[in-house]
Amino acid sequence: MNIITLNKQNENPFPIAEARAIVKRFSRPKPIIYWVDFTVSATIAWTAFFFAVTAPAFSPIQFGAIIISALAHYRAVIFTHELAHLKRGTFTTFRAVWNIFSGIPMMVPSFSYTGVHIDHHRPGIYGFKEDGEYVPFATGKPLRIIGYMLLIFVLPLLMAARFVVLTPLSYVIPPLRRVLWKHLSSLAIDLGYKRPPPAKQDDDSWRLQEFGAFVFGAGAVTLVVFNVLPVAVLLVWYAVAVVIFLLNSLRTLAAHAYRNPGDQLMSRSDEFLDSVNVPGIPVISALWAPVGLRFHATHHLFPSMPYHELTKAHKALVTELSDNSTYLSASRKSLFDALVRLWRDARTAEEVQ
């Protein structure tokens, strides 16, 4: 028996209909919250970035500014998750502003996530090999988890090279464009993920976003080469990006139990039980899982629910469900608790193998 089958026997089916009736009052996104949250986050991020660049190298001020900039940039960047779920044709100005001040400067324009993430929530795709946001960490060797974490040092450079070097080359080498889209245009955790050809679910402006990332990246490098900007701009950008990837990688590992080996169909109830909530201490949890992502299991039940409603929905489900035991079984005490459980599952799977 595999781990998923054991879970199905030990857990009651989740009362989805009852839960849906409870949270239906938490379904409408409020633009003012998005604008204020993102604007404050981006302002803090770029202000701290400036201080990190101008501070003496390796000084406590520079170190502190890098951490503050990374935390604020991380929160701003994570809004790409909301953009992936917001109804097509809505928040158009917000999407453009987000790309200009966050997505493009950090080399993660919204097209790199939109379609990929929607597939992650599709019935019959979640947990399968076609799901670029799922790797069965709990069913393999623990070393795979360590390998995944080590990628944080490589990914920022790979992303920069993708837009600054490979994008212009692809304009004159058509086959390279197809390769870029298929293998290097997705914020996925499965390095073997192959993105389907552009479709309706993808951003209409993906070509413009791609070109914008090239112009921004190439422009920054050019200004550094000609001593218009200090080299510290690129070094601080890399340091900030590494911290962002560190936090997001830890959050990603804690977001699911990752018990599907990649070939088992999962119901919505199974998907919920394979996902994780970490209510934790709000001020701390919001640093490593910003914009509502500490309630990831709840999000998988109600993918279209805006992030600012997830805390209220979680509290309502805990207090109003006739039997909340199954719902609470998806919660972990802390990030550390979630990571330890994942590691133990991987160790157990390795011993069985």
N, C-alpha and C positions, 0 to 999 in steps of 0.2 A: 504493500500500500504506500502511496506517496503522501506527502504532507497535506496536499489539498483535500484528498479524500478523507483523511483523518479530521481535518477541520470541518468538513461538511457533516460529519457524524457527531462532532462535539458541539456544534453551534446550531442554534435555532435559526430558521430563515428570518431575515430582517423584515419587519412590518413596514414595507415601503409605502403602501397606500395610506396607512395611519400617519406616517411621518410626513408624507406629502401634504396631507390636510393640515398638519400643524404648522408647516413652514410656508404655506402659500402666501402669507402676509409679508414675507421677506423676499420678494422677488424683483423689485424694481430698482435699477441702478440710479444713483443720484449724481448727476454730472458735477455739481458743486463740490462734492467730496473728492471726486477724481481730480478735479483741477487744483484744489487747494493742497491735497496730499502730494500730488506729483510736483507742483510748483515749489512747495517748501522743500521737498526732498532734493530736487534738481538744484535749487539755489544753494542749499547747504553743501551739496556734492561738489559743485564747481567752485564755490568759495574756498572750501577746504583744499581742493585740488590746486588752486592758485597759491595758497599758503605753503602747500607741500613742495611746489616747484620753486618758490622763492626763498624758502627756509634754507639754512646751512645744511649741506649734505650730511646725512646720517645723524642729525641732531634730534633730540627729543621732540622738538616742535615739528620737524618733518615727519617723524614716525607717527606722532599723534594726528597730524593733518591727513596722512595717508589712510589711517584707520577710519577717521571720521568721513573722509571722502568716499572710501570704499563702502562703508555701511549705508551712506546716503545714496550713492550710486546704485548699490544693490537694490534698495527699496524702489528707486526710480525705474531701474531696468526691469524688475519683476512685473511691472505693469504690462509687459508684453503678454503675460498670462491672461490678464483681463481682456486685452485687445483680442486675443484669440477666441474669447467666448462672447464678447459683445456682438449684438445682432449686426449682420452685414448692412452697411449703409448708414450706421449710426456712429456718433462720436468721431466724425470725419476730421474735424479740426483738431481734436485731441490726439487722434492717431498721427496726424502730420506733425504736430508740436512734439509729441513723444519721440518720433523718429529723428527730428532735427536735434533735439537737446539730449537724447539718451540713447536710443537705438543705434543711430548711425555713428556717433562719436565712440561708442563702446564696441562697434563692429558687430552688433546683433540687431540689424533692422527687423522690423516686425514680420516680414515675409519669411524669415528663417524659422519662425515658430508657429505661425497661424495655422496652416494646413496640417502640419505635423502633429500639433497638439490635439486638434479635433479628432484625428484618427485614434489617438490614445483613449478617447472616450467612446468610441464606436463599439456597439455590441458585436462580438465576433472578432474584434481586432485587439482589444485590451488583453495584454499578457501574451499575445501571440508574437511570432517572429516578425510580423508586419508592423508591430508596435515599436516605433523608434525610441519611445520613452520607457521601455521596460527591458530589463535584463534579469534573468532568474538568479540573482545573487544568492538566494537562500538554498538553492538546489545544487550549487557547485562548490568549488574550492574557495576558502576565505581569501586566498591570494588574489582572486579576481577583484575583490573589494579594494584591496591595497592598490592594485594596478589602476583601478578607476580613479582613485584619489590622486595618484601621481600625475594624472593627465592635466591637473590644474596648472602645471608649469609650462605645458606645451600648447594648450588650446589657445591662449591669447595670441601667441605668435602665429599659429596656424590660421586663426581668423583674420589677423592683419594681412598675412600673405595672400589669403584667399581674395580679399577685396583690393588690396593695393597692387599686387603683382599679377595674380591669375585673371582677375576681371578684365583688365585692358587687353591681356593676351587673348582672352576668349573672344574679344570683338573681331579679331583677325583670324582666329582659328575656330571655326564653327563647331567642330567635334568637341573641343574643350568646353564649350558652353554647356553641352549636354552632360558632360562628365561633372562639371561644377554643380549643376542643378541636382543631379542624381546622388552625388556623394559628398558635396561640400556646401550645401545650402540649408542644412537643418540643424536646429539645436536639439540633438538627440543624444541619448546616453549609450545607445548601441552603435558602435563604430562601424558595424557592418550594414547599417540601415541604408536602404536604397529608396530615395524619394520618388514617388510616381510623377509622371509628367505634369506640368502646370494644369490646374483644374479650377473650377468655379470657387472652390473653398479657399484658394490661395489669394493673397492680396493682389488687387488689380494693378497696383503701382509697384510691383516687385522690381521691375527693371529700373525704375527711377530711384528706388531705394538703393539698389545695388550700385548704381552709378554715383549716387550721393555718398555712399560709404567709400568708394574709390577716391572721389574728389577730396573728401575730408582727410582720409588716411594719407594719400599721396601729397596733399597740400601740407599736412603737418610735417611729414618727413622732409619735404623740400625746404620748408622754412627753417628746420633744424640744420639741414646741410649748409644753408647760406647764412647761418648764424643770426637769423631773425628771431628765432626762438631757441632757448637753451636746450641742451641734450636732456636735461632733467625732465622736460615735458614728456618725452618718450619713456624714460625710466619710471617716472611716477605713474604714467598710464599703465605700464606693464605691472607695477606693484599693485595698483588698485584693481586691475583685472584679475590678478592671481588671488587676491583676497576675496573678490566676488565669487570666483569659481570655487574657492575653498568652501565658503559658506553655502553656496548653492549645491555643491556636491554632497556635503553633509546633510543638507535638507532633503535632497533627492533620495539618499540612502534611507532616510527616516520616513519617507513619504509612503512607502509600501512595504509589505512583508516579502514581496518578490518570490512567492512560492510556486508560481506557475512555470513549469519547465519550458513552456512555449508552444505546447500542442494541445492544451485542454481548454475547451469552451467554458467560459465563466458567465454565470448569471449576474444580474445587477447586485444581488445579495452577496454572491461570492466576491465580486469586485470590491464591494464595501469592506468585507472582512479581510481582504488582501490589502486594504489601504489603512492609513494610520492618522489619528488625531493626536496632537501633543498640546493640550490646552496650556499646561505649564504656568509659569509666571508671565503674564502678558507682556511686560516691558522687556523681559529677556527673550522670550520666544519670538517676539516680533522682530528682533534683530536678525536672527538666523532664518526665520520663516515669515518674511514680511507680507503685507497685502493679503492677509487671511489664510496663507498657506499652512499655518499650523493646524488648521482644521481640514486637512486634505481628504480624510475619509468622508466627511460631510460634503465636501466639494464634489466627490465622485458620485454621491447620491443625487446631488442637485447641481450639475455643472454650470447651469446658466445663472445661478444665484450670484449677485455681485459680492465682492469681497467684504464690503463694509457691513453686510448683513449676516455673515457666517457666524460671528460670535453670538449674536442674538438667536440665530437658528439653533446653534449648538445648545445654548442654555434652555431653549424652549423644548428641544427634544429630550434633554435629560430630565426635565421636570414634568413634561406633559405626556410622554409615551406611557401607555398602560403597563408596559414591561420594558424598561430601558437597559436590561442586562446585555442584550446582544449589541445594542448601540455602544455601550460603554466598553465592550470587549475590544473595540478598535482603538481605544485610547492608550497612550503610553504616558508614564509619569514625566518624562523629560526626553530631550534629544539623546542623552547618554543611554537612557533605558531603551529607546528604540534601536539605537546602533548596536547595543550589546545583544539584544534579542536577534537581530539580523545576523550578527557574527556567530552566535550560538547555533542558529539554524544551519548556517553554512558549514560549521564544524561538524554538526550532526550528520548532515548530508554527505560530507566527505568521509566520515567514518563508515557510513552505510555502504558507500561505494567501495 
